[in-house]
Amino acid sequence: MTREATIGLLLACALSLSGCATMHPAGPGTDPIDPNEETNRKFYDFTDKIDRAVLAPVADVYVKYVPNPMQRSIGNFYDNLAYPNVILNAFLQGKVRQGFEDSLRFVVNSTIGLGGLFDMAGQMGLPQHDEDFGQTLGVWGVNTGSYLFVPLIGPSTYRDAPGIPVSVFSNLLFYAGSVAGTAFVAPVTILSIIDKRARLSGPMRIRDQAALDPYLFVREGYLQQRKHLIYDGRPPPESYEDPSDDASLQNEPAVGISDKPSAKPTSSSPGI
C-alpha cells in the first residue's frame, strides 16, 4: 500500500478509536482478538521506547536533510531488493499473470532502473504490488489467529508471523553479505532500517496526535490494513466490523485466486 493509503487507513482507524476505550474490555487478555494483550503491550512499550530514543530522532534528521528525490530513490532501491518476496507469493496465490508481470518489473528496475533506484517499470505500465506469505496463507483459508506484537519488528498475527522469515530469506540483501562482505552490507542494512522508519513518520505522528490508546491504534490499524490487503483493496464492507473475523474469507471460494483483482497498492505496516 502506498504511504498515502496507509495514512488514510490510520486516519480512519483514529476516528473509530475515539470510542475504543469503552468498546473494548478494560482488562488485558479479555479481548478475543488479543488474548495475549498483557504481553503484547509490554513488547509494544519496549519497542516504542527504543523507537523514540533511537530510530525516531535519526529518521527525523534523515527526512529533514535528505532531498525527497533521493529518499524516493533509496526507497525504490530497498523495495526492489525485497520484490522477490512479492513475486513468490503472487505465484503461490495463483496469480500467474501478475507473477510474470512482477518478474518483468523486477528485471526492468534491476537493469534499466539501475538496481531499483528508479522505478522505470512503473512508467512502462508495470505497477508495484504488495504480496507476502501472510496474505498467501489468508488466500489459502488460514484464519488470522490472535494478534501479536513482535519486539523490534511490530504488529503481526499468528497467521502473519511465518511471513517474517520468508520475507527475510527472499530479500536479496540477505545474500549480499556473501558477495559484497559485511563492511558493505552492514551500513546498507542500517540505512534500510532508517528508510523504513522514515516512511512511517507520517503515520506515527497521526498515532501520537489522534490515538487515545496508541497500542489499540496500532493494533486496529494493522488488522484493518491486513484485511484490506488480502482482498486487494476491495474488502466487503462487513469485513471492517471485526478484523479478526475470517468467516467471510472461509465462506467465499478461493478468494484471491479467482475473485481477487490483480493489482493492489504497496504497504507499510505500523511499527519499526
SULQUI-V85806 format. One record per residue. N is the residue number from 1. RES is the residue in one small letter. OMEGA is omega as a letter, one per 20 degrees, with the letter a starting at -180 (NA if undefined). D_LAST is the distance of its C-alpha to the last C-alpha in Angstrom with 2 decimals. Layout:
n | res | omega | d_last
N | RES | OMEGA | D_LAST
N | RES | OMEGA | D_LAST
This chain:
n | res | omega | d_last
1 | m | r | 16.53
2 | t | r | 16.92
3 | r | a | 14.88
4 | e | r | 17.92
5 | a | r | 18.18
6 | t | r | 14.65
7 | i | r | 15.54
8 | g | r | 18.87
9 | l | a | 17.70
10 | l | r | 15.63
11 | l | r | 18.76
12 | a | r | 20.91
13 | c | r | 18.87
14 | a | r | 19.20
15 | l | a | 22.92
16 | s | a | 23.21
17 | l | r | 21.41
18 | s | r | 24.01
19 | g | a | 26.05
20 | c | a | 23.45
21 | a | r | 24.48
22 | t | a | 27.88
23 | m | a | 27.16
24 | h | r | 25.21
25 | p | a | 26.95
26 | a | a | 26.39
27 | g | r | 26.26
28 | p | r | 23.16
29 | g | a | 23.75
30 | t | a | 26.22
31 | d | a | 24.27
32 | p | r | 25.16
33 | i | a | 21.86
34 | d | a | 20.02
35 | p | r | 22.54
36 | n | a | 20.03
37 | e | a | 18.78
38 | e | r | 19.79
39 | t | r | 17.80
40 | n | r | 14.75
41 | r | r | 14.96
42 | k | r | 15.24
43 | f | r | 12.13
44 | y | a | 10.31
45 | d | r | 12.21
46 | f | a | 11.56
47 | t | a | 7.75
48 | d | r | 8.42
49 | k | r | 11.12
50 | i | r | 9.45
51 | d | a | 7.01
52 | r | a | 10.34
53 | a | a | 12.43
54 | v | a | 11.02
55 | l | a | 8.22
56 | a | r | 9.43
57 | p | r | 13.01
58 | v | r | 12.67
59 | a | r | 11.09
60 | d | r | 13.94
61 | v | r | 16.45
62 | y | a | 15.40
63 | v | a | 15.83
64 | k | a | 19.00
65 | y | r | 20.78
66 | v | a | 19.91
67 | p | a | 22.18
68 | n | r | 20.89
69 | p | r | 22.86
70 | m | r | 21.30
71 | q | r | 17.73
72 | r | r | 18.90
73 | s | r | 20.49
74 | i | r | 17.55
75 | g | r | 15.43
76 | n | a | 18.53
77 | f | a | 18.84
78 | y | r | 15.53
79 | d | a | 16.14
80 | n | r | 19.58
81 | l | a | 18.61
82 | a | a | 16.67
83 | y | r | 19.50
84 | p | r | 21.63
85 | n | r | 19.37
86 | v | a | 20.37
87 | i | a | 23.96
88 | l | a | 24.15
89 | n | r | 23.00
90 | a | r | 25.19
91 | f | a | 28.14
92 | l | r | 27.19
93 | q | r | 27.21
94 | g | r | 30.64
95 | k | a | 29.74
96 | v | a | 32.03
97 | r | r | 32.71
98 | q | r | 29.08
99 | g | r | 28.36
100 | f | r | 31.06
101 | e | r | 29.96
102 | d | r | 26.38
103 | s | r | 28.01
104 | l | r | 30.12
105 | r | a | 27.21
106 | f | a | 25.52
107 | v | a | 28.88
108 | v | a | 29.60
109 | n | r | 26.35
110 | s | a | 26.52
111 | t | a | 30.09
112 | i | a | 31.15
113 | g | r | 27.65
114 | l | r | 27.58
115 | g | r | 24.89
116 | g | r | 22.89
117 | l | a | 22.82
118 | f | a | 24.87
119 | d | r | 24.72
120 | m | a | 28.44
121 | a | r | 28.23
122 | g | r | 27.08
123 | q | r | 30.19
124 | m | r | 32.24
125 | g | r | 31.28
126 | l | a | 28.73
127 | p | r | 25.73
128 | q | r | 22.18
129 | h | r | 21.26
130 | d | r | 18.27
131 | e | r | 19.25
132 | d | a | 17.64
133 | f | r | 19.21
134 | g | r | 18.11
135 | q | r | 19.98
136 | t | r | 22.79
137 | l | r | 23.22
138 | g | r | 23.38
139 | v | r | 26.06
140 | w | r | 27.87
141 | g | r | 28.12
142 | v | r | 25.72
143 | n | r | 24.78
144 | t | a | 21.28
145 | g | a | 21.82
146 | s | r | 20.09
147 | y | r | 16.60
148 | l | r | 14.19
149 | f | a | 10.97
150 | v | a | 9.98
151 | p | r | 9.10
152 | l | r | 6.19
153 | i | r | 5.45
154 | g | a | 5.75
155 | p | r | 9.12
156 | s | r | 11.97
157 | t | r | 15.74
158 | y | r | 18.55
159 | r | a | 19.30
160 | d | a | 15.94
161 | a | r | 15.02
162 | p | r | 17.72
163 | g | a | 16.14
164 | i | r | 13.33
165 | p | r | 16.06
166 | v | r | 17.95
167 | s | r | 15.32
168 | v | a | 15.11
169 | f | r | 18.92
170 | s | r | 19.55
171 | n | a | 17.55
172 | l | r | 20.19
173 | l | r | 18.09
174 | f | a | 18.52
175 | y | a | 22.25
176 | a | a | 22.44
177 | g | a | 22.94
178 | s | a | 26.31
179 | v | a | 27.46
180 | a | a | 26.15
181 | g | a | 25.53
182 | t | a | 22.83
183 | a | r | 23.75
184 | f | a | 22.62
185 | v | a | 19.68
186 | a | r | 17.90
187 | p | r | 17.56
188 | v | r | 16.80
189 | t | r | 13.87
190 | i | r | 12.61
191 | l | r | 13.26
192 | s | r | 11.35
193 | i | r | 8.05
194 | i | r | 9.40
195 | d | a | 10.55
196 | k | a | 7.54
197 | r | r | 6.08
198 | a | r | 9.78
199 | r | a | 10.25
200 | l | a | 8.20
201 | s | r | 10.28
202 | g | r | 13.01
203 | p | r | 11.62
204 | m | r | 9.99
205 | r | r | 13.51
206 | i | r | 15.15
207 | r | a | 13.46
208 | d | a | 14.70
209 | q | a | 18.04
210 | a | a | 18.93
211 | a | r | 17.72
212 | l | r | 20.23
213 | d | a | 17.82
214 | p | r | 14.09
215 | y | r | 13.52
216 | l | r | 16.09
217 | f | a | 14.84
218 | v | a | 11.49
219 | r | a | 13.63
220 | e | r | 16.41
221 | g | a | 14.55
222 | y | a | 12.84
223 | l | r | 16.28
224 | q | r | 18.14
225 | q | r | 16.12
226 | r | r | 16.70
227 | k | r | 20.34
228 | h | a | 20.53
229 | l | a | 19.41
230 | i | r | 21.79
231 | y | r | 24.60
232 | d | r | 23.72
233 | g | a | 23.48
234 | r | r | 26.77
235 | p | r | 26.27
236 | p | a | 29.38
237 | p | a | 29.35
238 | e | a | 29.65
239 | s | r | 26.42
240 | y | a | 24.50
241 | e | r | 26.58
242 | d | a | 24.84
243 | p | a | 21.69
244 | s | a | 22.47
245 | d | a | 26.02
246 | d | a | 26.49
247 | a | a | 30.27
248 | s | r | 30.46
249 | l | a | 28.76
250 | q | a | 31.25
251 | n | r | 34.22
252 | e | a | 33.73
253 | p | r | 34.91
254 | a | r | 32.52
255 | v | r | 29.90
256 | g | a | 28.28
257 | i | r | 31.10
258 | s | a | 33.96
259 | d | a | 32.91
260 | k | r | 29.54
261 | p | a | 29.62
262 | s | a | 28.64
263 | a | r | 26.25
264 | k | r | 22.94
265 | p | r | 20.34
266 | t | a | 17.05
267 | s | r | 13.71
268 | s | a | 10.06
269 | s | r | 8.51
270 | p | r | 7.03
271 | g | a | 3.76
272 | i | NA | 0.00
